[in-house]
Amino acid sequence: MADTTIPDKALAVFVDALDKANVKVAERFPGELARRQPVHVVYGGAHLFKADAVKKLGAVALRALEEYAPDASTLAEAIGMDRDLAARIHPRVAEKLTREPIEDFRLDFEDGFGNRPDAEEDGFAQSAAEEVAAGFAAGSLPQGIGIRIKPLSEELKRRSLRTFDLFLTRLLERTGGALPSNFVVMLPKITTPEQVTALASACEAFEYWRDLTKGALKFEIMIETTQSVFAADGTVALPRLIAEGQGRIIAAHFGTYDYTAACSITAAHQHMLHPACDFAKNVMQVALAGTGVWLSDGATNIMPVGPHRAPQGGTLSASQRAENMRVVHRAWKLHADHVRHSLVTGFYQGWDLHPAQFVTRYAAVYAFFLEGLTAASDRLRNFVQKAAQATLVGEVFDDAATGQGLLNYFLRAMNCGAISETEAVEMSGLTVEELRGKSFVKILANRRST
């Protein structure tokens, strides 16, 4: 046995003192959630939502693909994609728009709804809940759904929480007390941690009075004010906001346009690629890394909609069709560039505001994952075979910390539809069970023991 200098009893004094600190770190930073993160969230006015919204909006998205990118070459030209890559992606996008056009949806009682008389908002809060309940019964809801309430500002706090209560009360009445899977409430325009505390308290109170399991209600926060990035004392605001959520916060969504407006950026320069947005999102990343809180980027507000519509019973001229094509392709290119920027910077979810944006959402996401899949496959295969020994593949050096990241890459690619489960197994060298287990540490442990 090798000699050491520090006696065991002396070493134990400061090593054992780490126990509480290490436990706290493990609690605060549990790592990524095991659940599948949607690649987008679609926003629509709560007053417009219908139980069959997914089917109808998916049909609009599919028509946009058929009209403005009927083949892979046109899609490649529209968004500046390699033709061979587009040939792989085009049928996958069409399949996705047919099978699952929307992954997550928010019924909006804020900007997409506006300020209305109380009686009118009361009515829509209840009727929207009935539509969600009807979709729940019919199995037509997307994998995630929720509502965005108004801010808890002094002016709107009572209105906001009344809508929260009315909607949930009617929803549970119509579903027999069951919440749809992955249901969330979104809190916008946060200016003080006490607003997060208030929503957490409202969730707890509602659960108590409706006999729901404690913690059943989850919510998301929007990062769209300067106060939600930095607190008044100059500290980063996000850890406090998450703490005030009492374990209920599952995601933080960046609000591009309110945030840039708060930073006094003029309307002409308010867009997702502005450096001010990257700064705020970098703070979000650092503050929330490892916490299990999902990050979502904002929206592209230029809609892929042509300026000309055919008159009833008539058709468009050749020049009108050509102009529609140019306008839609320009908007698609902008949206695809924004989506790619989000992905490159580690934001795997974003907002879509129009069904025609679903085309470029999935095209850009699939391109991002497929472009790097071969290299990731080589690294993951080699890494697993070496059983956690550092490896060198080409010019990229992998250590044990990289393994989970490579696994997550395949999981995200598979979950969004960029690759099938069969392709993921074939390319990663892992079994279906290993992929579904989502833990690189467990994969290595099991392989070492066999």
C-alpha positions in Angstrom: 0.0 0.0 0.0 1.4 3.4 -1.0 2.3 5.9 1.7 0.3 9.1 2.2 1.0 12.1 4.3 -2.4 13.3 5.5 -3.8 11.0 8.3 -7.2 9.5 7.6 -8.8 11.2 10.5 -7.5 14.6 9.4 -8.6 13.9 5.8 -12.1 13.0 7.0 -12.6 16.4 8.6 -12.7 18.3 5.4 -13.8 15.5 3.0 -16.9 14.6 5.1 -17.7 18.3 5.3 -18.4 18.1 1.6 -21.3 15.7 2.0 -24.1 18.4 2.4 -22.7 20.5 -0.4 -22.5 17.6 -2.8 -26.0 16.6 -2.0 -27.3 20.1 -2.7 -25.5 20.2 -6.0 -27.0 16.9 -7.0 -30.5 18.2 -6.1 -30.1 21.5 -7.9 -28.5 20.0 -11.0 -30.1 16.7 -11.7 -29.3 16.8 -15.4 -31.6 16.7 -18.4 -35.2 15.6 -18.0 -36.0 12.0 -19.1 -39.0 13.3 -21.0 -38.8 14.2 -24.7 -38.4 17.9 -25.3 -40.6 19.2 -28.2 -38.7 21.0 -31.0 -41.3 23.8 -31.0 -44.3 25.3 -29.3 -47.1 26.7 -31.4 -48.9 29.7 -30.2 -52.5 30.6 -31.0 -55.2 32.8 -29.5 -57.2 30.9 -26.9 -60.4 32.2 -28.4 -59.5 30.4 -31.7 -58.5 27.0 -30.4 -60.6 24.0 -31.4 -60.3 20.3 -30.5 -59.2 19.4 -34.0 -56.6 22.2 -34.2 -53.7 19.8 -34.8 -55.3 18.2 -37.7 -56.4 21.4 -39.4 -53.1 23.2 -38.9 -51.2 20.2 -40.1 -53.2 20.2 -43.2 -52.4 23.8 -43.8 -48.7 23.1 -43.3 -48.8 20.1 -45.7 -50.5 22.3 -48.4 -47.7 24.9 -48.0 -45.1 22.2 -48.5 -46.9 20.8 -51.6 -47.5 24.3 -53.1 -44.1 26.0 -52.4 -41.7 23.0 -52.1 -43.3 20.1 -54.0 -40.0 18.4 -54.4 -36.6 18.2 -52.7 -34.9 20.5 -55.3 -37.3 23.3 -54.6 -36.9 22.9 -50.8 -33.2 23.0 -51.2 -33.3 26.2 -53.3 -35.8 27.9 -50.9 -33.7 27.5 -47.7 -30.2 27.2 -49.1 -29.8 23.5 -48.4 -27.6 20.9 -50.1 -29.7 19.0 -52.6 -28.6 15.6 -51.5 -29.5 16.4 -47.9 -32.8 17.9 -49.1 -33.6 14.6 -50.9 -33.3 12.8 -47.5 -35.3 15.4 -45.6 -38.2 16.3 -47.9 -40.1 12.9 -47.4 -39.4 13.0 -43.7 -40.9 16.5 -43.4 -44.0 15.4 -45.4 -44.3 12.3 -43.1 -44.0 14.4 -40.0 -46.6 16.9 -41.1 -49.0 14.1 -41.7 -48.3 12.1 -38.6 -47.4 14.8 -35.9 -47.4 18.3 -37.3 -47.5 19.9 -33.8 -45.5 18.7 -30.8 -46.6 21.4 -28.3 -49.3 24.1 -28.2 -50.1 27.1 -26.0 -53.6 28.6 -25.9 -52.7 32.3 -25.5 -54.6 34.6 -23.2 -51.9 37.2 -23.5 -50.6 38.9 -26.6 -52.5 36.6 -29.0 -55.7 37.2 -27.1 -55.5 40.9 -26.0 -57.3 42.8 -23.3 -61.0 42.2 -23.4 -63.9 42.8 -21.1 -63.9 40.5 -18.1 -67.1 38.7 -19.0 -65.7 38.0 -22.5 -62.4 36.6 -21.2 -64.4 34.5 -18.6 -66.4 33.0 -21.4 -63.4 32.2 -23.5 -61.5 30.7 -20.6 -64.3 28.2 -20.2 -65.0 27.5 -23.8 -61.3 27.0 -24.6 -61.1 24.5 -21.7 -64.1 22.6 -23.2 -62.3 22.4 -26.5 -59.1 21.0 -24.8 -61.3 18.5 -22.9 -62.9 17.5 -26.2 -59.5 17.0 -27.8 -58.4 15.1 -24.7 -61.4 12.7 -25.1 -60.8 12.3 -28.8 -57.1 11.8 -28.5 -56.4 14.7 -30.8 -54.2 16.9 -28.6 -50.5 17.2 -29.3 -48.0 15.6 -26.9 -47.8 18.8 -25.0 -50.4 21.5 -24.4 -51.0 24.4 -22.0 -52.1 28.0 -21.6 -50.3 31.3 -21.4 -51.9 33.6 -18.9 -51.5 37.3 -18.6 -48.7 38.8 -16.5 -49.0 39.0 -12.7 -48.5 42.8 -12.9 -50.4 45.1 -10.5 -53.0 45.8 -13.2 -53.5 42.3 -14.5 -52.8 40.0 -11.5 -56.4 39.2 -10.6 -57.5 38.9 -14.2 -54.6 36.5 -14.9 -55.3 34.2 -11.9 -59.0 34.2 -12.5 -58.4 32.9 -16.1 -56.0 30.3 -14.7 -58.7 29.1 -12.2 -61.7 29.3 -14.6 -59.8 27.4 -17.4 -58.6 24.6 -15.1 -61.9 24.3 -13.2 -63.8 23.8 -16.4 -61.2 21.5 -17.9 -61.3 19.2 -14.9 -65.1 19.2 -14.8 -65.1 18.0 -18.4 -62.3 15.4 -18.1 -63.5 13.9 -14.8 -60.6 15.4 -12.9 -57.8 14.4 -15.3 -55.1 16.7 -16.7 -53.9 16.1 -20.2 -50.4 14.8 -20.4 -47.6 17.4 -20.2 -50.1 20.2 -19.4 -48.4 23.5 -18.4 -49.1 27.1 -17.6 -46.9 29.8 -18.9 -46.1 33.0 -17.0 -45.0 36.0 -19.1 -43.3 39.3 -18.4 -41.8 38.6 -15.0 -40.4 41.6 -13.2 -40.1 40.3 -9.7 -39.6 36.8 -8.1 -42.8 37.3 -6.1 -44.8 36.9 -9.3 -43.3 33.4 -9.6 -44.1 32.7 -6.0 -47.7 33.8 -6.5 -48.2 31.4 -9.4 -46.6 28.5 -7.5 -49.0 29.3 -4.6 -52.0 29.4 -6.9 -51.0 26.0 -8.3 -50.7 24.6 -4.8 -54.0 26.1 -3.7 -55.8 24.8 -6.8 -54.4 21.3 -6.2 -55.6 21.4 -2.6 -59.1 22.4 -3.4 -59.5 20.0 -6.4 -57.8 17.1 -4.7 -55.0 16.9 -7.2 -51.7 15.3 -6.5 -49.3 17.9 -5.0 -47.0 19.1 -7.8 -49.3 18.0 -10.6 -49.5 21.5 -12.0 -46.3 22.6 -13.8 -45.5 25.9 -15.3 -43.0 27.7 -17.6 -41.5 31.1 -17.2 -40.9 33.6 -20.0 -37.6 35.5 -20.0 -38.5 38.7 -21.8 -37.8 41.4 -19.3 -34.4 42.7 -18.2 -35.5 42.0 -14.6 -35.8 38.3 -15.4 -32.2 38.2 -16.5 -30.6 40.4 -13.8 -32.1 41.3 -10.5 -32.2 44.8 -9.1 -29.0 44.0 -7.0 -27.1 43.0 -10.1 -27.2 39.2 -9.5 -28.5 36.8 -12.1 -32.2 36.5 -11.5 -32.9 33.1 -12.9 -31.8 30.9 -10.0 -34.1 32.8 -7.6 -37.0 32.5 -10.1 -36.5 28.8 -10.4 -36.3 28.4 -6.6 -39.5 30.4 -6.2 -41.2 27.9 -8.5 -40.9 25.2 -5.8 -40.0 22.5 -8.3 -42.9 23.3 -10.7 -40.9 25.1 -13.4 -40.0 22.9 -16.3 -39.0 25.4 -19.0 -37.7 28.9 -19.6 -38.8 30.5 -22.9 -37.0 33.5 -24.4 -39.3 36.3 -25.6 -37.3 38.0 -28.4 -39.4 41.1 -29.1 -40.4 42.2 -25.6 -36.8 41.7 -24.5 -35.3 43.7 -27.3 -37.9 46.4 -26.8 -37.0 46.5 -23.1 -33.3 47.0 -24.2 -34.4 50.1 -26.3 -33.6 48.3 -29.6 -35.6 49.9 -32.4 -38.2 47.8 -34.2 -36.2 47.4 -37.4 -33.5 45.6 -35.5 -35.6 43.4 -33.2 -34.9 39.9 -34.4 -33.6 36.6 -33.1 -30.0 37.1 -34.3 -29.5 40.4 -32.4 -26.5 40.3 -30.1 -28.6 41.4 -27.2 -30.7 38.2 -27.6 -27.6 36.0 -27.7 -26.3 37.7 -24.5 -29.6 37.0 -22.6 -29.8 33.4 -23.9 -26.1 32.8 -22.9 -27.1 33.9 -19.3 -30.0 31.6 -19.4 -27.8 28.7 -20.5 -25.2 29.2 -17.8 -27.7 29.8 -15.1 -29.9 26.8 -15.9 -27.4 24.2 -17.3 -27.9 20.9 -15.6 -31.0 21.9 -13.7 -33.4 19.9 -15.9 -35.2 23.1 -16.9 -35.7 23.2 -20.7 -34.7 26.2 -22.8 -36.7 27.5 -25.6 -35.9 30.3 -28.1 -38.4 32.8 -29.5 -40.3 33.2 -32.7 -39.7 34.5 -36.3 -42.3 37.1 -36.8 -42.1 37.3 -40.6 -44.9 34.9 -41.8 -44.5 32.7 -44.9 -47.7 33.9 -46.5 -48.0 35.0 -50.1 -49.6 38.4 -50.8 -52.0 37.1 -53.4 -55.1 34.9 -52.9 -57.1 33.5 -55.7 -60.7 34.9 -56.0 -63.5 32.5 -55.3 -63.8 30.3 -58.3 -60.8 31.8 -60.0 -57.1 31.3 -60.2 -53.9 33.4 -59.8 -51.9 34.7 -62.7 -48.4 33.3 -63.4 -46.8 36.5 -62.1 -48.9 36.4 -58.9 -48.0 32.7 -58.3 -44.3 33.6 -58.8 -44.5 36.5 -56.4 -46.2 34.3 -53.7 -43.4 31.8 -54.2 -40.7 34.4 -53.8 -42.3 35.8 -50.6 -42.8 32.5 -49.0 -39.3 31.3 -49.8 -37.8 34.5 -48.4 -39.7 34.0 -45.2 -38.8 30.3 -45.1 -35.1 31.1 -45.5 -35.2 33.6 -42.7 -37.0 31.1 -40.4 -34.7 28.3 -41.3 -31.7 30.5 -40.5 -33.2 31.4 -37.1 -33.9 27.8 -36.2 -30.4 26.7 -37.1 -28.9 29.6 -35.1 -31.0 28.4 -32.1 -29.8 24.8 -32.5 -26.2 25.7 -33.0 -26.3 27.7 -29.7 -27.9 24.9 -27.8 -31.6 26.0 -27.9 -33.5 22.9 -29.2 -36.9 24.3 -29.0 -38.5 27.5 -30.4 -41.8 29.1 -31.2 -43.9 28.8 -34.4 -46.7 31.2 -35.1 -48.0 30.0 -38.5 -48.5 26.4 -39.8 -46.4 27.2 -42.9 -43.4 27.6 -40.5 -43.7 23.9 -39.5 -42.1 23.1 -42.9 -38.9 25.0 -42.2 -39.0 24.1 -38.5 -38.7 20.4 -39.3 -36.5 20.8 -42.4 -33.9 22.9 -40.4 -34.0 20.6 -37.4 -33.6 17.4 -39.5 -30.8 19.0 -41.5 -29.0 20.0 -38.2 -29.0 16.5 -36.9 -28.4 14.6 -40.2 -25.4 16.8 -41.1 -23.5 15.7 -38.1 -24.9 12.2 -37.7 -22.1 10.2 -39.3 -19.3 11.9 -37.3 -21.4 11.5 -34.1 -22.0 7.8 -34.9 -18.3 7.1 -35.3 -17.5 8.9 -32.0 -20.2 7.1 -30.1 -19.4 3.7 -31.4 -15.7 4.1 -30.7 -16.3 5.5 -27.3 -18.7 2.8 -26.2 -16.3 0.1 -27.4 -13.5 1.6 -25.4 -15.8 1.4 -22.3 -15.2 5.0 -21.0 -11.5 5.1 -21.9 -10.6 8.4 -23.6 -10.5 8.0 -27.3 -9.3 9.8 -30.4 -11.4 9.8 -33.5 -10.0 11.9 -36.3 -9.2 15.3 -34.7 -11.8 15.2 -31.9 -10.8 14.0 -28.5 -13.6 12.5 -26.4 -13.5 12.0 -22.6 -16.1 10.4 -20.4 -18.1 13.7 -20.1 -18.8 13.6 -23.8 -20.6 10.3 -23.8 -23.9 11.5 -22.5 -23.8 14.4 -25.0 -23.3 12.1 -27.9 -26.2 9.9 -26.6 -28.4 12.9 -26.2 -27.6 13.9 -29.8 -29.0 10.6 -31.0 -32.0 10.8 -28.7 -32.9 14.2 -29.9 -32.5 13.2 -33.6 -34.7 10.2 -33.0 -37.3 12.0 -30.9 -37.9 14.7 -33.5 -38.1 12.3 -36.4 -34.8 13.1 -38.1 -33.9 9.4 -37.9 -36.0 6.4 -37.1 -35.4 4.1 -34.1 -34.0 1.5 -36.4 -31.6 4.0 -37.9 -30.5 5.2 -34.5 -29.7 1.6 -33.4 -27.8 0.9 -36.6 -25.7 4.1 -36.5 -25.1 4.3 -32.8 -24.2 0.7 -32.2 -26.5 0.7 -29.2 -29.5 -1.5 -28.6 -33.1 -0.2 -28.5 -33.1 -0.8 -24.7 -29.9 1.2 -24.3 -31.2 4.1 -26.3 -34.5 4.1 -24.4 -32.6 4.0 -21.1 -31.1 7.4 -21.9 -28.2 6.9 -19.5 -24.6 6.6 -20.9 -23.3 5.7 -17.4 -25.7 2.7 -17.2 -24.8 1.6 -20.8 -21.1 1.4 -19.8 -21.8 -0.3 -16.5 -24.0 -2.9 -18.1 -21.5 -3.6 -20.9 -18.6 -3.9 -18.5 -20.5 -6.5 -16.4 -21.3 -8.7 -19.4 
